[in-house]
Amino acid sequence: MANFNFDQAEGLRRMLAGPQPRIVTFLSATPQDDKGSMLVNLGASLSRAGNDVLVVDACASAHGVASRLGVDGGHSLLNVARQECALNQVIHQVPQGFAVASMTRGAARSGPDETRRLAKAFDVLAKQTGMVLVDGEFDGDAFPVPIMASSDIVVQVSNSATSIKAAYSMIKRLNQELGRRPFGILVTGASEEEARVVYDNMAQAASRYLAVNLVSMGSVPADEYLQRAARLGRAVVDAFPLAGASVAFRQLAGRFALGGQHQLRA
């Protein structure tokens, strides 16, 4: 059986350290896992801990974090790449304490030159921020900008059979596209014990059948206060600081803010 505690400590040290800016791309196994809610609360927790946080909505669909926060209108980084607006025009400060920008708002890129200009705009923006969380999607094709592929990648999964199967399938496709490398696993809607079971089972399968190392990033429990906070338009750590989910997000923020010597690489 995979050693949850050892893998977590060693993997976190490798994944969460490294030179600034830190860029972490988050992917979700299924829409039901509500990646947007997780990113809002993680971003708020990191911000409250004193980190300079930018969340970039790189989703092609209309279900990204920018839409969730009501800042999905206006310009995107693609407009910057097309020289249609300035970089500061795509950055939105939200009440939860962090900044949000959109990659393309679902618009198609016209070719390799535009993709390179988009990547440059993202790189310039990322270097202005201490920590960049990317709300990403992966359907088997390339990411919008190459740096997402080289960033740390965390796959969100729940303890449902559907989510676990979808997450494993996504990791398999990522492995085929990006080559052998470790991936982070964040279990949401599950107790710590349930998360250990999910992680252990996925880690064993990935190691045995894909020769891929998975790193546990921890877990967030199911908590009614998450929905209550969302209805108030606030992060759970702000609205209900003693809730179980708030405790979990503060712990996650502490892990993501760790320093060290290595990033998560094979």
C-alpha positions as CSV (number, residue, x, y, z in Angstrom):
1,M,0.0,0.0,0.0
2,A,1.2,3.5,-0.7
3,N,2.6,5.3,2.3
4,F,0.2,8.3,2.6
5,N,2.1,10.2,5.2
6,F,5.6,9.8,3.6
7,D,4.3,10.5,0.1
8,Q,2.5,13.5,1.3
9,A,5.4,15.0,3.2
10,E,8.0,14.3,0.5
11,G,5.8,15.1,-2.4
12,L,4.6,18.4,-0.9
13,R,8.2,19.4,-0.3
14,R,9.1,18.8,-3.9
15,M,5.9,20.2,-5.4
16,L,5.3,23.3,-3.4
17,A,8.8,24.7,-3.4
18,G,10.9,26.3,-6.1
19,P,11.5,29.7,-7.6
20,Q,8.9,32.4,-7.8
21,P,6.5,32.7,-9.4
22,R,4.8,29.5,-8.4
23,I,2.3,28.3,-10.9
24,V,-0.1,25.4,-10.1
25,T,-2.7,24.2,-12.6
26,F,-5.8,22.6,-11.2
27,L,-7.9,20.1,-13.1
28,S,-11.1,18.5,-12.0
29,A,-12.2,15.0,-12.7
30,T,-15.9,15.8,-13.1
31,P,-18.0,19.1,-13.1
32,Q,-19.7,17.8,-9.9
33,D,-16.5,18.2,-8.0
34,D,-17.0,22.0,-8.2
35,K,-13.4,23.1,-8.8
36,G,-14.5,26.8,-8.9
37,S,-15.6,26.6,-5.3
38,M,-12.4,25.0,-4.2
39,L,-10.3,27.6,-6.0
40,V,-12.2,30.5,-4.5
41,N,-11.7,29.1,-1.0
42,L,-8.1,28.1,-1.5
43,G,-7.3,31.5,-3.1
44,A,-9.0,33.3,-0.2
45,S,-7.1,31.2,2.4
46,L,-3.8,31.8,0.7
47,S,-4.5,35.5,0.6
48,R,-5.5,35.7,4.2
49,A,-2.2,34.0,5.1
50,G,-0.4,36.9,3.4
51,N,0.2,35.5,0.0
52,D,-0.1,37.5,-3.3
53,V,-2.5,35.3,-5.2
54,L,-3.7,35.5,-8.8
55,V,-6.3,33.0,-10.1
56,V,-6.3,32.6,-13.9
57,D,-9.4,31.2,-15.5
58,A,-8.1,29.1,-18.4
59,C,-11.4,27.3,-19.0
60,A,-12.8,27.2,-22.5
61,S,-16.3,26.6,-21.0
62,A,-18.4,29.2,-19.2
63,H,-18.1,27.4,-15.9
64,G,-14.7,28.7,-14.8
65,V,-13.9,30.6,-11.7
66,A,-14.2,34.1,-13.4
67,S,-17.8,33.3,-14.2
68,R,-18.4,32.1,-10.7
69,L,-17.1,35.4,-9.3
70,G,-19.0,37.5,-11.8
71,V,-15.8,38.9,-13.5
72,D,-16.2,37.1,-16.8
73,G,-16.9,40.2,-18.8
74,G,-14.4,42.5,-20.5
75,H,-11.0,41.7,-21.7
76,S,-8.8,38.6,-21.5
77,L,-5.1,37.8,-21.9
78,L,-5.9,36.9,-25.5
79,N,-7.0,40.6,-26.0
80,V,-3.6,41.6,-24.6
81,A,-1.9,39.2,-27.0
82,R,-3.8,40.9,-29.8
83,Q,-2.8,44.3,-28.5
84,E,-6.4,45.3,-28.0
85,C,-5.9,46.3,-24.3
86,A,-3.3,46.7,-21.6
87,L,-2.3,44.0,-19.2
88,N,-3.8,45.8,-16.2
89,Q,-7.2,45.8,-17.9
90,V,-7.6,42.1,-17.5
91,I,-6.9,41.9,-13.8
92,H,-9.9,42.0,-11.4
93,Q,-9.6,42.3,-7.6
94,V,-12.3,40.3,-5.9
95,P,-13.7,40.7,-2.4
96,Q,-12.3,37.3,-1.4
97,G,-8.8,39.0,-1.4
98,F,-7.1,37.8,-4.6
99,A,-6.9,38.8,-8.2
100,V,-8.6,37.1,-11.1
101,A,-7.8,37.2,-14.9
102,S,-9.2,35.2,-17.8
103,M,-7.0,33.5,-20.4
104,T,-9.2,33.5,-23.5
105,R,-12.9,33.5,-22.4
106,G,-13.3,30.6,-24.7
107,A,-12.2,32.5,-27.8
108,A,-10.2,30.5,-30.4
109,R,-6.6,31.4,-31.1
110,S,-5.8,32.2,-34.7
111,G,-2.5,30.3,-35.0
112,P,1.0,29.6,-33.6
113,D,2.0,33.3,-33.5
114,E,-1.0,34.3,-31.5
115,T,-0.4,31.3,-29.1
116,R,3.2,32.5,-28.6
117,R,2.0,36.1,-27.8
118,L,-0.6,34.7,-25.4
119,A,2.0,32.7,-23.7
120,K,4.2,35.8,-23.4
121,A,1.3,37.8,-21.9
122,F,0.7,35.1,-19.3
123,D,4.4,34.9,-18.5
124,V,4.6,38.7,-17.9
125,L,1.4,38.6,-15.7
126,A,2.7,35.6,-13.7
127,K,6.0,37.3,-12.9
128,Q,4.1,40.1,-11.2
129,T,2.5,37.7,-8.7
130,G,3.8,35.5,-6.0
131,M,1.4,32.6,-6.6
132,V,-0.6,31.7,-9.6
133,L,-3.5,29.2,-9.4
134,V,-4.8,28.2,-12.9
135,D,-8.3,27.0,-13.3
136,G,-7.7,24.6,-16.1
137,E,-9.3,22.0,-18.4
138,F,-7.8,19.1,-20.2
139,D,-9.6,17.1,-22.9
140,G,-6.6,15.4,-24.3
141,D,-5.3,18.4,-26.4
142,A,-2.6,20.8,-25.5
143,F,-3.1,23.5,-22.8
144,P,-3.7,27.1,-24.0
145,V,-0.1,28.0,-23.0
146,P,2.9,25.7,-22.7
147,I,3.7,26.9,-19.1
148,M,0.6,25.1,-17.9
149,A,2.1,21.8,-19.0
150,S,5.3,22.5,-17.2
151,S,3.6,23.8,-14.1
152,D,2.7,21.7,-11.1
153,I,-0.6,19.9,-11.9
154,V,-3.1,19.0,-9.3
155,V,-6.1,16.9,-10.1
156,Q,-9.2,17.3,-7.9
157,V,-11.2,14.2,-7.2
158,S,-14.1,13.2,-4.8
159,N,-14.7,9.8,-3.2
160,S,-17.4,8.8,-5.7
161,A,-16.6,6.0,-8.1
162,T,-17.5,8.2,-11.1
163,S,-15.0,10.9,-10.0
164,I,-12.2,8.4,-9.2
165,K,-12.6,6.7,-12.5
166,A,-12.7,10.0,-14.4
167,A,-9.6,11.3,-12.5
168,Y,-7.6,8.1,-13.3
169,S,-8.6,8.4,-16.9
170,M,-7.5,12.1,-16.9
171,I,-4.1,11.2,-15.4
172,K,-3.7,8.5,-18.0
173,R,-4.3,11.1,-20.8
174,L,-2.0,13.6,-19.1
175,N,0.7,11.0,-18.9
176,Q,0.3,10.2,-22.6
177,E,0.4,13.9,-23.6
178,L,3.1,15.2,-21.2
179,G,5.2,12.1,-20.5
180,R,6.0,10.5,-17.2
181,R,5.9,13.0,-14.3
182,P,4.2,13.2,-10.9
183,F,0.7,14.7,-10.4
184,G,-0.9,16.0,-7.2
185,I,-4.2,14.7,-5.9
186,L,-6.6,16.8,-3.9
187,V,-9.6,15.0,-2.5
188,T,-12.7,17.1,-1.8
189,G,-16.0,16.2,-0.2
190,A,-14.4,13.5,1.8
191,S,-13.2,12.9,5.4
192,E,-9.5,12.5,6.0
193,E,-9.8,8.7,6.2
194,E,-11.9,8.5,3.0
195,A,-9.3,10.7,1.3
196,R,-6.5,8.3,2.4
197,V,-8.4,5.4,0.8
198,V,-9.0,7.3,-2.4
199,Y,-5.4,8.4,-2.6
200,D,-3.9,5.0,-1.8
201,N,-6.0,3.2,-4.4
202,M,-5.2,5.8,-7.1
203,A,-1.5,5.9,-6.2
204,Q,-1.2,2.1,-6.4
205,A,-3.0,1.9,-9.7
206,A,-1.0,4.8,-11.2
207,S,2.3,3.3,-10.0
208,R,1.5,-0.2,-11.2
209,Y,-0.1,0.5,-14.6
210,L,1.3,3.9,-15.6
211,A,4.6,4.1,-13.7
212,V,3.3,7.5,-12.5
213,N,3.9,8.9,-9.0
214,L,0.9,10.6,-7.4
215,V,1.3,13.1,-4.5
216,S,-1.4,13.7,-1.9
217,M,-2.2,17.3,-1.4
218,G,-4.7,16.6,1.4
219,S,-8.4,16.8,1.5
220,V,-11.4,19.0,2.2
221,P,-14.5,17.5,3.9
222,A,-18.1,17.9,2.8
223,D,-19.4,20.8,4.7
224,E,-22.8,22.6,4.5
225,Y,-21.0,25.9,5.4
226,L,-19.3,25.9,2.0
227,Q,-22.7,26.3,0.4
228,R,-23.8,28.9,3.0
229,A,-20.7,30.9,2.4
230,A,-21.2,30.7,-1.4
231,R,-24.8,32.0,-1.1
232,L,-23.3,35.0,0.8
233,G,-20.8,35.6,-1.9
234,R,-17.9,35.0,0.6
235,A,-15.2,32.5,1.2
236,V,-15.9,29.9,3.9
237,V,-12.7,30.9,5.8
238,D,-14.1,34.4,6.1
239,A,-17.8,33.8,6.7
240,F,-17.4,30.7,8.9
241,P,-13.8,30.5,10.2
242,L,-14.5,27.6,12.6
243,A,-16.2,25.3,10.0
244,G,-14.5,22.0,9.2
245,A,-13.9,23.2,5.6
246,S,-12.3,26.4,6.8
247,V,-9.8,24.4,8.9
248,A,-9.0,22.2,5.9
249,F,-8.5,25.1,3.6
250,R,-6.2,26.9,6.0
251,Q,-4.2,23.7,6.3
252,L,-4.1,23.4,2.4
253,A,-3.0,27.1,2.2
254,G,-0.2,26.4,4.6
255,R,1.0,23.5,2.5
256,F,0.8,25.4,-0.8
257,A,2.8,28.3,0.8
258,L,5.6,26.0,2.0
259,G,9.2,26.7,0.8
260,G,11.9,24.2,0.0
261,Q,14.4,22.9,-2.5
262,H,12.5,21.1,-5.2
263,Q,9.4,21.2,-7.3
264,L,7.3,18.1,-8.0
265,R,9.3,16.5,-10.8
266,A,10.3,13.0,-11.6
